[in-house]
Amino acid sequence: MIDPLAALIGALAGAILGSFLATVIVRWPLGRGVLRGRSMCDSCGRTLGPRDLIPLVSALLSRGRCRSCGNRIDPLHGRVEAGCAIIGGMALGFAPGMGGVAWACLGWILLTLAILDWRHFWLPDALTFPLAFLGFALGPFATNVGLLDRGIGAALGYAVLLIIALSYRAIRGRDGLGLGDAKLLGALGAWFGWQALPLILFCAAGSGLSIMLLMGKAKSATARAPLGTFLAIAALPAWMLKTYLMPG
């Protein structure tokens, strides 16, 4: 059964954090600071007041446009806020306590990484390394995986994609796989253990191929696929499948 109060707390926390994460996603790849100075309109630079900073509500009241210049606000802000609210609400609602906190943190970071990789083919170390650390620190509250299996998962996840990336570079003379993908898979190994890695890769490859086919890019020789996005999407379904196939 879901705990309504815990779900509400998780949703509110997620919406607030999502407002910050959306700003990170929009500004960080452009080299713009997100921790210094006050929030401002990306178009006209107007400093935003309290009315403009209420997650989800402000965008609805302003109809998605800046109150000063009238320019359209990137809808990513509202989508990330809503996504983080849903993640927080579900995580805390179904698992009140540290287990829910762990799942929420995992979901929030994976959502951020998925969007960054989809938009910019970028998985920053400043997110993948903390994700790996949290796999050891908070992971035990979420997944029943032993410390040794987490350690093996982190090392094996990184090593497998690192070997593939180096082999591709040696054979083709150019990069075909970013090391950020290897670090992300290693971080997921720290959360779910080495046993889940084959299913995570399988689900990521399947979902990635399906999406690329739907977008008409699967046959293009120059098309790039954000593997990190698909790894982030596949993590939870793969864990659920692994738990069903290998209970205990």
N, C-alpha and C positions, 0 to 999 in steps of 0.2 A: 504494500500500500504506500501511496505517496504521502509525504508529510507536507500539508499545505503551507504552514508557516516557514519551514525550512526552504521549500520551493520558492516562496516569495522573497525570502532573504537572498537566496542564490540568484534569482532573476534580477533583483535590484543591484546586487553587487556586480553581476555580469554586465548589466546595462551601463553602469558607471565606468567599469574597466573598459568596456567596449568603446566608449567615447574616446578614451586615451589611445587604445590600440588602433582605432581607425586613423587617428592623427599620425601615429607612428607609421602606418602603412602608406599613407599619402605623402608624408614629408620626408621620412628617413631616406628612401632611395634617391631623393633629389638633393641630399646633403643638407637639408634644413633641420635645425635643432627642434626638438620636441620637449625638452626638459627645462629650457630657459625661456623667460618671457611669458607673457599672457597669451591666451588663445586669441586668434584673429582670423578674419575672413581670408581665405586663400586668394581671392580675386582682388579686393580693394584694400586689404590690410587693416580694416577697422577692428579695434579691440572688441572682443565679444563680452557682453555683460551676462549677469546671472540668467536672464531670460533666454539667452541664446545657448545656454550650456546644459539645459535639462535633457538628458538622454531620451531619444525618441520623440518626446513631447515637443521640443523646440522645432524640430524639422517639420512636424505636422502643423504647428501654429504658423510657421513662416512659409508653408507650402513648398519647402525645399529650396528657398531662395534667400539670399542675404537681404536683410531689412534695409541696408544702406544703398548698395549698388544694384540690387535686384538680380545679380548673376546667380546662376544655378549652383547650388551646393552639391558637391560630389555625393551621389546617393550611396556610395560605399559607407559613409559615416553611419547612416541609419541602418544599413544592412548588417554591419559589423556589431553595432549596438544590439540589434535584435538577435543576431546569432549568439552573441555572448550571453544575452539574457536567457535565451532558450537553454544553452549549455549549462549555465549556472543553476537555473530552475530545475532542470531534470537531474543534474548531478546531486544537488543538495536535497531535492525532493525525494528521490529514490534511495539515497544513502546519506542521511543526516550524520553529521560528525566529520571526522577526518577523512573517511573514505570518500565522502562527497566533495570535500575540499580538494582531495587529490585528483579525482576525475575532472572537476571543474578546471583546475590549473592545467591539466593535460589538454583538455579541449580548447581552452582559450589560446594556449601557445600554438597548438596545431592549426587552429583556424587562422591565426596570424601568419604562420609560416606558409600555409596553403595559398593564401591570397598573395603574399609577397612573391612566391615562386611563380604563380600563375601570371602575375602582372609583370614581373621583372626578372624572372629566372634567377632568383637570389634567395639563398637560405643563410642568413647571417649567423656567424658564430655566437654573437651575443644572445641569440635565442636557442640555438641547438645545444650549446654547452650547458646552459641552465636547465634545459629540458632533460638532458642526460643526468645531471646532478639530482634533479627532482625525482628521476626514476628510482634512484637509490634511497632518497630521503623520504619521499611521499609514496612512491610506488607500492611499498608493502601494505599500505592502508587500502589500496585499490585492488591489487592483484596478488593472488596467493602463489607468488614465485619466490623461490629461495635466492639468497644473496649470490651464491655461486652461479646459478643460472642467469641472474641479471648481469653479472660480470662477464660471463661467456657471451651472452647476448649482445652486450655493448661492444665487446672486442670483435666478435664474429660479424655483426651487422656492419661495422665500419670496414673491416678487412675485405669482406666479399665485394662490396661496391668499389672499394679502392683498387682491388686487383682488376676488376672489370674496366675501370676508368683508365688505369695505367696500360692495360693490354690494348685497349682501343686506341689510345694515343700512340703506342708503339707500332701498331699495325697500320693505322690510317694516317698517322702524322698530324692529327688534330684532336682536340678535345671533343668527346662525345657524351661525357658524363661528368657533372660537377662534383667536387669533393664535398660540397654541402649536402648532397644526397646521401653520401656515405656516412657523414656525421649524423644526419637525421635518422637513418636506419639504425645506427649504433645507439642513438638515444632511445629509439623505440625498443631495441633489445634490452636496454636497462629497465624499461617499464614492464615488458611482457615476457622477457626471457628468450633464450635462443630457440626454444621449441616453436615459438610463434612466427619466427622470421620467414620460413618458407611460405606460410599462408599470407603473411603481409605482402611479400613480393608478388605472389600469385594474384592476390586481389588487386594490388596496385597496377600490375601489368594488364589485368583484365579490364579494370575500370578505365585505365588510360587509353587502351586500344579502342574501347567502345566510344569514348568521348571524342577521340581523334577521328574515328570513322564518321561519327555523326557530324563533325565539323568539316568533313571532307579533306582532312589533312593527312590521313594515314598513308596515302600513296605518294605524297610529296617528298622529294629527296632532300629538300631544304627545310622542311617543317621541324620545329623544335617542340619537344614534349616536356612539360614541367613535371619530372618524376617526383619531386618533393611534394607537389600538390596531391598526386595520386597516392603516395605513401601516407600522407596525413589523412586522406579520405579513407584509406583501407585499414588503418590501424585498429579501430574499434570493431568493425565487422570481422576482421581476421581473428581478433582476440575472442570474440563470441563464437566463431566457428571452431577455433582451437579448443575452447572450453567445452563445446558440445562434442567434439570428436575425441578429445583426450581429457575427460573429467578427472578431477582429483589431483 
